[in-house]
Amino acid sequence: MPRDYHVLNEPGAAPAPATREKHVRQLIIIGSGPAGYTAAVYAARANLSPLVIASSVEAGGELMNTTDVENFPGFPEGVQGPELMTKMQEQAEKFGAEVVYDDVVSVDLAGPVKTVSLGSGKVEEADAVIFATGSAYRKIGIEGEERLSGRGVSWCATCDGFFFRERTIAVVGGGDSAMEEATFLTRFASKVYVIHRRDELRASKIMQQRAFANEKIEFVWNSEVIDVLGDEAVTGIVLRDTVDGSTRELALDGLFVAIGNDPRVHLVHDQLELTGEGTIRVDGRSSRTSIPGVFAAGDVIDPTYRQAVTAAASGTVAALDAEHYLAALGEAGTP
């Protein structure tokens, strides 16, 4: 339960109008994707009364933009992304988690009590904080990309490749992730174009060799996607030649964007230690960050897998780590 702090009069000072109480929560969870809500479920069941700050515009995370999720355990018929996140939220709230739709504008993690400032102007304090802020797929930023998201445009081959059996699709990108996605997608698609704005790849040699050796993959060099075509679903794209500026259309059933992703770490850049990939650094397989009482889970610590199920598992770890940390605080007699 929240701890109460009483502001007392300084010696010789005028009497305060009234005694003011300040509540310090046990745990605040920043983020509301699979990692955040799973952490909330475990923390709430441990009677930590977690506050989940779910964002005012991106509550539920990336899965809110996903249609069919067929690889999350327990849903043999598949489940809609928004439905899955709603069920996770309901489960967390059932056990006592409090969810607020607000945005974190700044945090102060230095002291034993962590301060979280919200866009509404409210300031929350807690003994422990879990960051489950996720990551954002980099987008091309063109017309049709957002409009056809989930209807042929995707940023996750392992999530959506199954839906493109015997279809013609394209992957945008030239790094390892693009080669990996293109190679993976050949399991389903009849044809995979790899579109790259230069005439050579950034991917490692082994990844290039695998892609070049795959007869289903065709490379489209010196080209960039400037438009996505289709009304209800992707029917093609418009390409611009980066050398001569000419344009042409390419008929497609799907477009996968693999130009990287950015962990959402803007709140902690100067406070928590980060990895070379830009994710929050944690201690081994734990969720412990470089500051005691601060934990991280999900895509914000994971530059590799970035799946809903791995994020959920990571949220479990964070909740258990936070529970142990708070129990140790109590045993030490912290006020």
N, C-alpha and C positions, 0 to 999 in steps of 0.2 A: 504494500500500500504506500501511497505518497508519504514522505516525511514532512513534518511541519517545522518551519523555522520562525521564531518570534523575534521581531525587531524591538529591542529594548532601548530605553533612554540612556544616552551617554551621561556620565556624571556631570552635574551642573547644568544640564540642558533642560529646556522647558519640557513639561510633560507632553508626551505624544497624544494626539487626539484619541487614538485607540490602538490597541495591539493589532499589528498586521501580520497575517500568516502568508507564508510563501510555500507552495507545495512543490516538492521535488519528487518526480516520478522515479520508479525503479528503472524503466526501460522505454526508450523511444525507438521506433523502427521507421527509417526514412526510405520510402519506396513501397510499391504495392503490386509488384509482379509476383510470379511464383515463389521467388526467394523471400520477399517481404511478407506475404500472407502465410507461407509455411512457417516462417520464424514466429509470426504472430500466433499461429495455432499452438505451437509448442510452448511459447512463452506464456500464453494465457492459461494453458492447462497446468503450468507450473505456478500459477497464482502471482504472476509478475505484473498483471494489469497493464499490458503494453499499449502505448499510443502509437498508432500507425498513421503516418502522414502520407496520404495517398496521392497528392498532387491535385490541383484544381482542373487540369486539362488533360493529363496523361494517366489518370488512375487506371490501374490494372496492367500497365506496361504494354510491351509490344504485342502480346497476345490479343489485345483488344482490336488489333488490326488484322487478325488472322481469322480465316473462315473455318475450315475443317481441320481439327487437330486429331490425327489418327494414331499418333505414337506416344500418347500419354497413358501410362498404365491405368487399367481399370475402366477404360471406355472402348470396348471392342468394336462398337459401331461408330466410333469417333465422337467428337464433341466440338461445338463451336467455341472459338477462342474466348469471346466475351462471356459465354455461359460458364466455361471452366473457371474464369477469374471471379465471376459472381459467386459461384459455389465456394471457392476458396475464401472469399471475403465473408460469406455467411458462416462458414465453419469457424473462422477466427472470432467473429463477433459472438457466436454461440457460446464460446468458452470465456468471453469477457474482454476481448480486445476492443479498444475504442478506435474508430476510424474517422479521420477528419480529412476533408477535401480542401487542402491548402498547399501552398508551395513554400519550401524552405528557401530563404534568401541568404542566410549565413549561419555558420555554426562556430562555436568556440569550444574546442575540445581539450584545452590545456589543463584545466584544473580537475579536481576530483568530481565536481558537478559539471556536466556538459550542458551547454546552452544552445538552444535551437530557435532561431528567429524566423517567424513566418511572414508571408506576404500580407496577411491581414493586420500585422502589427503586433500580434500576440507573441510572447516569448515563453517557450517551454523549457524546463530543466529536468535532467535525469541523471541517475548514477551511471547509466550505461546507454550506449547508442549502437544500433546496428544499421549500417549503410547497405541498402539493397536497391540502389538507384539504377542498376542495369547499364545497358549500353544502347547506343543508337546506330542503326545501320546508316552508312553514308549513302546519300541519294544523289542521283544525277542532277536533279533539279529541273526537270523538263515537264512540259505539258503532257498530261496523260499518265504520268508515273503515279501520282497520288490517286487519280480518278480510277485507275484500273488496278490499284493495289488489291491483292486477293482475287483478282479476276484475270490472272495471266501475268501480272507483275509480282515478283517475289524477291526476297533478299535471303532466302534460306532454302538451299537445295534439299537438305535432309528432311525439312519440314514438308515441302510441297512437290518434290520430284515425282512422287508416286502418281500424281494427277496428270502427268504428261506422257503417259504410255503411248508409244508410236506417234508422237507429235514432233513437230519441228520447233526448236527453241533456240535461244541465244543466251550467252553469258557475257556480261560486260566486265572487263578487267584484265589485268596482265600479271597479277601476282600469284603467289602460291594458293591463296584461297580461291581465286578464279579458276586455276587449273584443277584444283581438287574438286570444285563444284562441277566443272564441265565434265571431268572424268566420271564422277558419281552419276551425273544425269544421263550418261550414255547407257546406264542400266535400264532406263525407261524410254527415253526419247529415240526416235528413229534418226534424228539429225540434230547436232548441236553446233551452232556457230559460236566462235569465240571472237568478240569484237574488242579490238585494242586500238587506242589512239596513236600508237607508235608502230614501228616496224620490227621491234624486238620486245621480248617479254622481260619483266622484272622477276619472274618466278625462278626458283632454284632449278639447277640443271636437271635433277631427277624428275621434278614435277613437269618440266617442259618435255622431257623425253617421253614420259607416259602419255601426255596429251598429243604430241606429234605422232606417236605410234598408234593412236586410236583412230580406226577408220571412220568412226561416226563423227569425229570432230573436224570442222573446217575453220581455218583462221581467216578473219577479215581484218587486214592490217590498215593502219593509217586511217582509221574511221572512228567517228563518235556518233552516239545516238542523240538526235536533236528533237525527236518526237516519237510518241507511242500512238499507234493507230488502233481504232476500235471503239465501238459504242458500249456494248455490254461486256465484251471480252476482248483481249488482245488479238488483233488480226495481222499486225505487222509493225514495223518501225521505219523511221526515216533516218538515213545515215548521211553524214557529211564527211567528205574526204578532207583530212587535215592537211593535205599537201596542195591540192588545187581548188578546194572549196566547193566542188561539185556535190550534188545531192542525189540520192536514189532511195527507193523503197525496197524493203526486204520483208517478204511474207513470213509470218511467225505465228505460233500458237501461244508462246510464252516468252517472257523476258526475265532473266535472273541477273540482278545487279550484285556484283561481288567486287566492290572497290574499297572495302574495308569497313570498319565500324569504330566508333569512338566511345570508350567508357565514360559514363557521366560522373566525372570526378571534380567538376569545377568548384564544388563546395569545399574541397579538402586539399587543393593544390599545395598550399603553403603549410599544411598541418600534418598530413599523413604521408608516409613514405610510399612512393609509387614504383612500379616495375618499369622495365625498359619498354614494355608494350603499352604503358600508360594506365594499367589497372592498379587498384589498391593492393599493396604488398601485404600478404598475410604469412603467418608463421606456419610453414609446412602445410599439413592437411587441415589445420585449424582455421578459425575465422579471426584470430587475434591479429590486430594491426600493430603499428609502431607505437600506439598510445594505449596504456591500460584502460580498460573500460570501453574501448571502441572496437567494434567488430564489423566485418564486411562479408557479404554473401552474394551469390548469383553472378550475373554477367560482369559486374563491376570488378570482380577478381578473376574472371575467366576469359582469357583471350582465345581459347581453343574450341571448346565444345558448344557453349552458348545454346543449350537446349532447355526447354521448360523443366524437364525432369531433373537435370543436373542442377539447375538453379534451385528447385524445390529442396533437393537433398542438401545443398549448400546452406539454405535457410535453416534447416534442421540443426546443422552443425553450429551455426551462429547462435541460435536460441539456447542450445545446450551450453555453449561456451559462456554466454551471458549469464545463464542461470548459475553456473559454477562460480563465476566472478562475483556475482551479487551475494551468493551464499558466503563466500570468503569474506566479503565486506562485513556482513552481519556477524560472523564469528569473531572478526577483529574488533567489534564494538564501535563501528563507524556510526556517528549520530544519524 
